[in-house]
């Protein structure tokens, strides 16, 4: 099943890294876990491809910057 006809309905999404900069270490870890949980959920439910890419990109950036 292709969802290309929904591409115009899905707005571009962006992640503001300032959201996580001021959090404590524990809060950053929790935030990363929430993003991972959301990513797993949308992968299971086969949501819009643009949304899947967004969550994968955000999760990858969070792990690269804060996951060490």
ABEGO torsion letter per residue (X at the ends): XBAAAAAAABBBBBBBAAAAAABBAAAAAAAAAAAAAAAAAAAAAGBBAAAAAAAAAAAAAAAAAAAX
